[in-house]
Amino acid sequence: MGRSVSSIRREVKEMADRWTRTRKALKREDQPYAEELAKMAKMHSNEVFYLFDDPLEAAMFSLLLEMLKKIDGLKESNTDSDSGLIY
């Protein structure tokens, strides 16, 4: 039998909390990125975690989804300011 949504959500939160604690071991310039990754991993709780049995897979899917959204936002801002050119 699979895991419940609440247990997957709890495990992803615990994983993200470990990622946040790990930032202390990183170089100062990398620390904000570690915090951002942990935050992104937790952003899609119910709608994403319902479909996964593996908390790491759920966290990575959420993180990658948020990164793609940021990339699209950057593309849109470049298009607006550079006469239609996308880098």
Buried (B, 14 or more C-beta within 10 A) or exposed (E): EEBEBEEBBBBBBEBBEEBBEEBEEEEEEEBEEBEBBBBBBBBBBEEBBEEBEEBEBBBBBBBEBBEEEEEEEEEEEEEEEEEEEEE
